[in-house]
């Protein structure tokens, strides 16, 4: 089923660590008209660059939930890449605790399940040298950033704040969420497969996984395929609810 006419569902997209919501702007030309793209900007970057970073995970989730609570009055879904997937999970869990309407589906991209995150990853990652090595190693940062002292400073400060937020995350076992979870990941990502597939334990509904050629930023190479999967899943969910 394809969408047409006015939007049927809003897609809230959360960026990875060190990035801004602009990483999703190209999706506007790839998503069907019935999907309203809502890039979620985190404090301290992009159009919110004048605001202080939020380096505590629970505080970040609380702030974003408060800012976007009105979305619960309509049909919506989450897409989060890497850190964005964890934040989307946190927001979903918080709204569930508050008995608010949940998203149709949670798309978790390039992220270990909340229960399988490794706090040791962030040890020793506070220096500029370590952060710069991560930016280069993950392959998602344009060369222009490394060639500009100003842009590199912004990228490193943003990544440091996001790493601190992720390091502060503490998993709390809970009843599985009553909504589908769709995992997407790159076959050459450094994250172990079983840590990604552990997302299955977080849902009491349908779980599915889709793999792509590429590493942590596989979605840069496969934007059309990724948005195609998102569009089809949203159309299926809308069809089920509308019927």
Residue frames relative to the residue before (quaternion, step in Angstrom):
aa qw qx qy qz dx dy dz
X 1.0000 0.0000 0.0000 0.0000 0.00 0.00 0.00
X 0.1926 -0.7807 0.5831 0.1158 3.62 -0.93 0.80
X 0.4978 -0.6424 0.5003 0.2986 3.52 -1.23 0.55
X 0.0571 0.7691 -0.6366 -0.0025 3.55 -1.25 0.40
X 0.7616 0.3786 -0.2561 0.4595 3.55 -1.26 0.32
X 0.8112 -0.2217 0.1785 0.5108 3.56 -1.11 -0.70
X 0.6409 -0.5426 0.3636 0.4032 3.60 -1.14 0.51
X 0.2737 -0.7514 0.5810 0.1515 3.52 -1.07 0.84
X 0.8106 0.0830 0.0029 0.5797 3.58 1.11 -0.62
X 0.2947 -0.7270 0.5937 0.1792 3.56 -1.13 0.74
X 0.2066 -0.7788 0.5842 0.0968 3.56 -0.94 0.92
X 0.1750 -0.7881 0.5863 0.0673 3.56 -0.39 1.29
X 0.0976 -0.8208 0.5627 -0.0001 3.58 -0.57 1.21
X 0.1456 -0.8085 0.5692 0.0335 3.56 -0.70 1.14
X 0.4232 -0.7516 0.4525 0.2265 3.60 -0.79 1.03
X 0.5698 -0.5669 0.4725 0.3615 3.51 -1.37 0.23
X 0.6999 -0.4442 0.3443 0.4408 3.56 -1.31 0.18
X 0.8108 0.2656 -0.2138 0.4759 3.55 -0.97 0.91
X 0.6918 0.4726 -0.2656 0.4769 3.58 1.27 -0.21
X 0.3643 -0.6818 0.5765 0.2646 3.52 -1.37 0.07
X 0.6995 -0.4782 0.3344 0.4125 3.55 -1.31 0.19
X 0.5115 0.6618 -0.4174 0.3552 3.60 1.23 -0.29
X 0.5193 0.6491 -0.4206 0.3635 3.63 1.19 -0.32
X 0.7130 0.4399 -0.2507 0.4850 3.59 1.23 -0.38
X 0.4337 0.7498 -0.4450 0.2273 3.62 1.19 -0.21
X 0.6248 0.5520 -0.3471 0.4293 3.61 1.05 -0.68
X 0.5574 0.6315 -0.3884 0.3738 3.57 1.19 -0.43
X 0.5238 0.6595 -0.4163 0.3425 3.61 1.14 -0.47
X 0.7154 0.4284 -0.2607 0.4865 3.59 1.00 -0.72
X 0.6802 0.4955 -0.2850 0.4588 3.59 1.25 -0.22
X 0.6631 0.4917 -0.3060 0.4741 3.58 1.15 -0.56
X 0.5412 -0.6215 0.4485 0.3459 3.62 -1.07 0.63
X 0.6887 -0.5134 0.3229 0.3973 3.57 -1.21 0.49
X 0.6750 0.5288 -0.3027 0.4161 3.59 1.04 -0.67
X 0.6533 0.4505 -0.3167 0.5195 3.58 1.29 -0.01
X 0.1935 -0.7856 0.5803 0.0933 3.58 -0.63 1.12
X 0.3021 -0.7694 0.5402 0.1580 3.56 -0.52 1.21
X 0.0294 -0.7845 0.6192 -0.0162 3.58 -0.85 1.03
X 0.1410 -0.7967 0.5833 0.0717 3.63 -0.02 1.24
X 0.2411 -0.7899 0.5511 0.1192 3.58 -0.61 1.13
X 0.2065 -0.7930 0.5664 0.0876 3.56 -0.53 1.23
X 0.3006 -0.7416 0.5733 0.1760 3.56 -0.91 0.94
X 0.6182 -0.5557 0.3903 0.3959 3.62 -1.12 0.54
X 0.7758 0.3885 -0.2753 0.4140 3.54 -1.17 0.70
X 0.7745 0.2580 -0.1603 0.5549 3.60 1.23 0.01
X 0.8056 0.2777 -0.1882 0.4883 3.55 -1.30 0.23
X 0.8278 -0.1500 0.1377 0.5228 3.54 -0.91 -0.95
X 0.6914 0.4222 -0.2726 0.5190 3.59 1.31 -0.11
X 0.2684 0.8188 -0.4753 0.1777 3.57 1.21 0.47
X 0.6324 0.5388 -0.3397 0.4409 3.60 1.17 -0.45
X 0.6194 0.5462 -0.3413 0.4490 3.60 1.25 -0.29
X 0.5380 -0.6128 0.4543 0.3587 3.61 -1.12 0.50
X 0.5496 -0.5763 0.4830 0.3640 3.55 -1.20 0.54
X 0.2696 -0.7070 0.6212 0.2040 3.56 -1.26 0.46
X 0.1320 -0.8555 0.5003 0.0214 3.56 -0.31 1.28
X 0.6211 0.4735 -0.3542 0.5143 3.58 1.26 0.29
X 0.4884 -0.7110 0.4163 0.2875 3.58 -0.63 1.12
X 0.6910 0.4803 -0.3025 0.4476 3.61 0.72 -0.97
X 0.6439 0.5131 -0.3228 0.4668 3.58 1.03 -0.76
X 0.6337 0.5291 -0.3273 0.4597 3.58 1.03 -0.79
X 0.6621 0.5005 -0.3019 0.4690 3.58 0.91 -0.93
X 0.6473 0.5246 -0.3203 0.4508 3.57 0.92 -0.89
X 0.6683 0.4997 -0.3040 0.4597 3.58 0.91 -0.89
X 0.6849 0.4828 -0.2929 0.4605 3.59 0.87 -0.93
X 0.6273 0.5298 -0.3387 0.4594 3.58 1.02 -0.73
X 0.6491 0.5144 -0.3087 0.4677 3.55 0.99 -0.84
X 0.6913 0.4952 -0.2775 0.4472 3.58 0.94 -0.89
X 0.7954 0.3081 -0.1385 0.5032 3.59 1.03 -0.75
X 0.3036 0.8010 -0.4806 0.1878 3.60 1.23 0.23
X 0.6050 0.5887 -0.3641 0.3936 3.60 1.04 -0.67
X 0.5484 0.6198 -0.4023 0.3915 3.61 1.19 -0.41
X 0.5833 0.6057 -0.3617 0.4026 3.58 1.19 -0.50
X 0.6030 0.5580 -0.3584 0.4433 3.59 1.26 -0.19
X 0.7404 0.3097 -0.2019 0.5614 3.59 1.28 -0.02
X 0.6201 -0.5013 0.4143 0.4389 3.56 -1.28 -0.02
X 0.1176 0.7991 -0.5797 0.1080 3.57 -0.88 0.93
X 0.1435 -0.7547 0.6327 0.0979 3.53 -1.37 0.25
X 0.3502 -0.7183 0.5622 0.2129 3.56 -1.30 0.38
X 0.0018 -0.7253 0.6865 0.0515 3.52 -1.26 0.65
X 0.0564 0.8023 -0.5915 0.0565 3.56 -0.74 1.04
X 0.2138 -0.7717 0.5875 0.1164 3.56 -0.96 0.89
X 0.8446 -0.0104 -0.0426 0.5336 3.56 -0.82 1.10
X 0.8142 0.0620 -0.0110 0.5772 3.63 -0.48 -1.12
X 0.6092 0.5814 -0.3474 0.4126 3.58 1.04 -0.73
X 0.6207 0.5348 -0.3405 0.4613 3.58 1.10 -0.67
X 0.6518 0.5097 -0.3118 0.4671 3.57 1.00 -0.82
X 0.6542 0.4998 -0.3093 0.4760 3.58 0.98 -0.83
X 0.6297 0.5253 -0.3314 0.4665 3.60 1.00 -0.79
X 0.6306 0.5200 -0.3182 0.4803 3.57 1.03 -0.80
X 0.6631 0.5151 -0.3035 0.4504 3.57 0.92 -0.91
X 0.6588 0.5002 -0.3038 0.4728 3.57 0.98 -0.83
X 0.6421 0.5238 -0.3194 0.4598 3.57 0.98 -0.86
X 0.6711 0.4981 -0.2961 0.4624 3.57 0.89 -0.95
X 0.6560 0.5100 -0.3196 0.4554 3.58 0.97 -0.80
X 0.6739 0.4793 -0.3071 0.4709 3.59 0.90 -0.84
X 0.6034 0.5426 -0.3597 0.4605 3.58 1.10 -0.60
X 0.6401 0.5223 -0.3147 0.4674 3.57 1.01 -0.82
X 0.7101 0.4317 -0.2411 0.5013 3.56 1.14 -0.66
X 0.4448 -0.7253 0.4188 0.3174 3.59 1.34 0.17
X 0.3863 0.6949 -0.5056 0.3351 3.57 1.04 0.80
X 0.6511 -0.5217 0.3751 0.4039 3.56 -1.25 0.38
X 0.3300 -0.7650 0.5274 0.1665 3.56 -0.91 0.96
X 0.6151 -0.5450 0.4070 0.3988 3.58 -1.22 0.36
X 0.6115 -0.5430 0.4259 0.3870 3.55 -1.23 0.46
X 0.7855 -0.0830 0.1186 0.6017 3.56 1.04 -0.87
X 0.2561 -0.7284 0.6129 0.1679 3.55 -1.25 0.55
X 0.1639 -0.7608 0.6233 0.0761 3.57 -0.75 1.12
X 0.0709 -0.8040 0.5903 -0.0051 3.58 -0.57 1.20
X 0.0753 -0.8379 0.5402 -0.0217 3.57 -0.41 1.27
X 0.8750 -0.0114 0.0016 0.4841 3.55 -1.05 0.93
X 0.5794 0.5769 -0.3674 0.4432 3.55 0.93 0.90
X 0.4261 -0.6486 0.5501 0.3083 3.58 -1.01 0.72
X 0.6046 -0.5501 0.4201 0.3941 3.57 -1.16 0.50
X 0.6512 -0.5361 0.3567 0.4015 3.61 -1.10 0.56
X 0.6871 0.4917 -0.2830 0.4540 3.58 1.03 -0.75
X 0.7471 0.3966 -0.2009 0.4942 3.59 1.24 -0.38
X 0.3593 0.7237 -0.5108 0.2936 3.56 1.12 0.54
X 0.3147 -0.7708 0.5363 0.1390 3.55 -1.07 0.81
X 0.3139 -0.7775 0.5125 0.1854 3.62 -0.27 1.21
X 0.5880 0.6016 -0.3693 0.3949 3.59 1.13 -0.58
X 0.5219 0.6510 -0.4095 0.3690 3.58 1.19 -0.46
X 0.7347 0.4521 -0.2326 0.4492 3.58 1.01 -0.82
X 0.4791 0.6632 -0.4439 0.3655 3.59 1.26 -0.11
X 0.8331 0.1618 -0.1428 0.5093 3.56 -0.82 1.02
X 0.5724 0.6092 -0.3700 0.4052 3.57 1.27 0.24
X 0.4745 0.6993 -0.4273 0.3214 3.61 1.13 0.48
X 0.6235 0.5586 -0.3500 0.4203 3.59 1.16 -0.38
X 0.6292 -0.5358 0.3989 0.3974 3.57 -1.21 0.48
X 0.6486 0.5396 -0.3280 0.4249 3.58 0.94 -0.87
X 0.6777 0.4854 -0.2926 0.4685 3.59 0.93 -0.91
X 0.6592 0.5066 -0.3065 0.4635 3.56 0.97 -0.84
X 0.6429 0.5193 -0.3158 0.4661 3.57 0.99 -0.84
X 0.6307 0.5300 -0.3267 0.4632 3.58 1.03 -0.79
X 0.6429 0.5123 -0.3215 0.4699 3.58 1.02 -0.76
X 0.6348 0.5321 -0.3324 0.4509 3.58 0.94 -0.86
X 0.6859 0.4686 -0.2825 0.4797 3.56 0.93 -0.89
X 0.6799 0.5273 -0.2919 0.4177 3.56 0.91 -0.92
X 0.6974 0.4747 -0.2772 0.4597 3.58 0.99 -0.77
X 0.3701 -0.7997 0.4227 0.2117 3.56 1.26 -0.32
X 0.5771 0.6212 -0.3803 0.3693 3.59 1.16 0.29
X 0.6214 0.5598 -0.3294 0.4382 3.58 1.30 -0.01
X 0.4626 -0.6937 0.4733 0.2841 3.63 -0.75 0.98
X 0.6093 -0.5767 0.4001 0.3690 3.59 -1.12 0.64
X 0.5922 0.6008 -0.3731 0.3861 3.60 1.07 -0.71
X 0.6017 0.5675 -0.3620 0.4299 3.59 1.11 -0.62
X 0.6958 0.4634 -0.2765 0.4740 3.60 0.91 -0.89
X 0.6676 0.5059 -0.2956 0.4594 3.59 1.18 -0.51
X 0.7178 0.3803 -0.2351 0.5337 3.60 1.27 -0.21
X 0.4288 -0.7167 0.4876 0.2545 3.58 -0.63 1.11
X 0.6573 0.5204 -0.3129 0.4464 3.57 1.00 -0.82
X 0.6862 0.4717 -0.2874 0.4733 3.60 0.87 -0.94
X 0.6432 0.5201 -0.3276 0.4567 3.58 1.01 -0.77
X 0.6171 0.5435 -0.3423 0.4546 3.58 1.05 -0.76
X 0.6521 0.5076 -0.3071 0.4720 3.58 0.94 -0.90
X 0.6710 0.5096 -0.3000 0.4474 3.58 0.88 -0.97
X 0.6811 0.4893 -0.2955 0.4575 3.59 0.90 -0.89
X 0.6533 0.5099 -0.3175 0.4608 3.59 0.95 -0.83
X 0.6570 0.5057 -0.3064 0.4678 3.56 1.02 -0.83
X 0.6649 0.5004 -0.3032 0.4643 3.57 0.92 -0.90
X 0.6283 0.5370 -0.3368 0.4510 3.60 0.98 -0.80
X 0.6668 0.4977 -0.3014 0.4656 3.59 0.88 -0.93
X 0.6766 0.4907 -0.2963 0.4622 3.59 0.95 -0.86
X 0.6206 0.5260 -0.3431 0.4696 3.58 1.02 -0.71
X 0.6427 0.5127 -0.3279 0.4654 3.58 0.98 -0.77
X 0.6361 0.5181 -0.3276 0.4687 3.58 1.02 -0.77
X 0.6686 0.4927 -0.2995 0.4696 3.58 0.91 -0.88
X 0.6476 0.5276 -0.3172 0.4491 3.58 1.00 -0.82
X 0.6681 0.5008 -0.3000 0.4612 3.59 1.13 -0.58
X 0.4871 0.6680 -0.4365 0.3549 3.62 1.24 -0.17
X 0.0524 -0.7722 0.6329 0.0168 3.55 -1.01 0.90
X 0.3703 -0.7492 0.5085 0.2076 3.55 -0.67 1.11
X 0.0986 -0.7745 0.6238 0.0353 3.54 -0.96 0.96
X 0.3926 -0.7195 0.5119 0.2573 3.62 -0.47 1.12
X 0.0456 0.7960 -0.5980 0.0821 3.55 -0.91 0.94
X 0.6476 -0.4653 0.4058 0.4466 3.54 -1.31 0.14
X 0.5517 -0.6269 0.4232 0.3514 3.63 -0.87 0.86
X 0.5454 -0.6431 0.4412 0.3071 3.54 -1.05 0.81
X 0.3992 -0.7372 0.4940 0.2306 3.61 -0.95 0.82
X 0.6021 0.5173 -0.3858 0.4702 3.59 0.76 1.03
X 0.5810 -0.5939 0.4154 0.3703 3.62 -1.11 0.54
X 0.1416 -0.7476 0.6409 0.1020 3.53 -1.24 0.59
X 0.1118 -0.7707 0.6266 0.0296 3.54 -0.86 1.09
X 0.1737 -0.7854 0.5897 0.0725 3.56 -0.66 1.14
X 0.0507 -0.7585 0.6491 0.0268 3.55 -1.13 0.78
X 0.1039 0.8134 -0.5615 0.1108 3.59 -0.92 0.86
X 0.4631 -0.6569 0.5218 0.2860 3.53 -1.31 0.39
X 0.5175 -0.6694 0.4377 0.3040 3.57 -0.91 0.88
X 0.7371 0.3939 -0.2305 0.4984 3.58 1.12 -0.59
X 0.3592 0.7195 -0.5101 0.3052 3.60 1.20 0.36
X 0.5333 -0.6443 0.4489 0.3145 3.57 -1.17 0.62
X 0.5521 0.6135 -0.4009 0.3977 3.61 1.21 -0.30
X 0.4774 -0.6806 0.4754 0.2878 3.59 -0.78 1.02
X 0.5971 -0.6064 0.4031 0.3365 3.55 -1.04 0.87
X 0.6869 0.4953 -0.3054 0.4354 3.59 0.83 -0.92
X 0.6145 0.5330 -0.3546 0.4611 3.60 1.13 -0.50
X 0.6462 0.4944 -0.3093 0.4922 3.57 1.14 -0.61
X 0.6956 0.4781 -0.2780 0.4586 3.58 0.89 -0.93
X 0.5213 0.6431 -0.4098 0.3830 3.59 1.24 -0.25
X 0.4498 0.6675 -0.4556 0.3801 3.61 1.27 -0.08
X 0.5391 0.6499 -0.3979 0.3587 3.59 1.15 -0.56
X 0.6514 0.5330 -0.3157 0.4381 3.58 1.08 -0.70
X 0.6411 0.5553 -0.3203 0.4218 3.60 1.23 -0.32
X 0.7431 0.3682 -0.2264 0.5109 3.61 1.23 -0.10
X 0.3028 -0.7196 0.5976 0.1827 3.52 -1.17 0.75
X 0.6404 0.4835 -0.3127 0.5083 3.57 1.32 0.06
X 0.7917 -0.3026 0.2166 0.4846 3.57 -1.15 -0.54
X 0.0978 -0.7609 0.6387 0.0598 3.55 -1.14 0.77
X 0.0867 0.7818 -0.6150 0.0561 3.57 -1.02 0.79
X 0.1857 -0.7786 0.5929 0.0883 3.55 -1.22 0.56
X 0.0997 -0.7789 0.6184 0.0306 3.55 -1.06 0.82
X 0.1669 -0.8089 0.5611 0.0548 3.57 -0.79 1.06
X 0.1416 -0.7850 0.6015 0.0437 3.54 -1.10 0.81
X 0.5292 -0.5716 0.5041 0.3730 3.54 -1.24 0.39
X 0.6093 0.5463 -0.4044 0.4083 3.57 -0.88 0.91
X 0.5423 -0.6351 0.4568 0.3064 3.52 -1.34 0.17
X 0.8466 -0.1592 0.1112 0.4954 3.54 -1.12 -0.70
X 0.7598 0.3034 -0.1785 0.5466 3.58 1.10 -0.65
X 0.0626 0.8363 -0.5340 0.1072 3.55 0.98 0.93
X 0.6395 0.5746 -0.3405 0.3806 3.61 1.00 -0.80
X 0.5447 0.5908 -0.4131 0.4284 3.61 1.19 -0.32
X 0.7071 0.4479 -0.2487 0.4874 3.57 1.05 -0.78
X 0.7958 0.3002 -0.1095 0.5144 3.57 1.12 -0.64
X 0.1291 0.8418 -0.5169 0.0865 3.61 1.05 0.70
X 0.6693 0.5039 -0.3121 0.4481 3.59 0.88 -0.91
X 0.6691 0.4915 -0.3021 0.4685 3.58 0.96 -0.85
X 0.6536 0.5151 -0.3132 0.4575 3.59 0.96 -0.87
X 0.6967 0.4502 -0.2838 0.4810 3.59 0.81 -0.94
X 0.5901 0.5609 -0.3669 0.4501 3.57 1.16 -0.51
X 0.6463 0.5009 -0.3103 0.4849 3.58 0.99 -0.84
X 0.6446 0.5196 -0.3193 0.4611 3.57 0.93 -0.91
X 0.6704 0.5076 -0.3031 0.4484 3.59 0.84 -0.95
X 0.6742 0.4955 -0.3046 0.4551 3.58 0.89 -0.90
X 0.6636 0.4995 -0.3154 0.4590 3.58 0.92 -0.83
X 0.6556 0.5016 -0.3148 0.4685 3.58 0.97 -0.79
X 0.6413 0.5150 -0.3234 0.4679 3.57 1.02 -0.77
X 0.6388 0.5228 -0.3228 0.4631 3.60 1.00 -0.82
X 0.6762 0.4915 -0.2967 0.4618 3.57 0.88 -0.94
X 0.6488 0.5075 -0.3249 0.4646 3.58 1.00 -0.82
X 0.6392 0.5382 -0.3209 0.4458 3.57 1.00 -0.83
X 0.6536 0.5192 -0.3118 0.4539 3.57 0.98 -0.86
X 0.6832 0.4814 -0.2841 0.4699 3.56 0.96 -0.89
X 0.6975 0.4937 -0.2761 0.4399 3.58 0.94 -0.88
X 0.6544 0.5403 -0.3177 0.4230 3.59 1.13 -0.60
